[in-house]
């Protein structure tokens, strides 16, 4: 696996959540629950993104 990563062949799964959209919704004052429902993701995912972005 290390060799594949070094060659760029092993990239993993593409991100399914647009962090910029979540960030903009948080900054706009939307509740975390409403963000999760509107994007079809879990509240925990919204919390994780919020923590990563330090908002």
Secondary structure by P-SEA (a helix, b strand, c coil): caaaaaacccccccccccaaaaaaaaaacccaaaaaaaacccaaaaaaaaaaacc
